[in-house]
């Protein structure tokens, strides 16, 4: 395994962004399936859309884009103990 992708970590650690603009509606539809876990679906949708837009902005993407953010760590590379 060459890379470990961590989701929902501290913003200061996030170093890789994936443009998910074309998939936001599918993400929100999946969240809505679990309505019992989200008593305020409208609030959840606002929060998710806001987070994705914020991530895109931090990544330097044009306005109106959405992105997921990850902390990507090399596991078996030349700079790691397993990459000797």
QUIPE-V108953 format. One record per helix or strand of 2 or more residues. SS is the DSSP state (a for helix, b for strand). FROM is the first residue (numbers start at 1). LEN is the number of residues. If there is no record, write none. Layout:
# QUIPE-V108953
SS_FROM_LEN + SS_FROM_LEN
This chain:
# QUIPE-V108953
b_3_5 + a_11_3 + b_16_4 + a_21_13 + a_35_3 + a_41_18 + b_67_8 + a_81_3
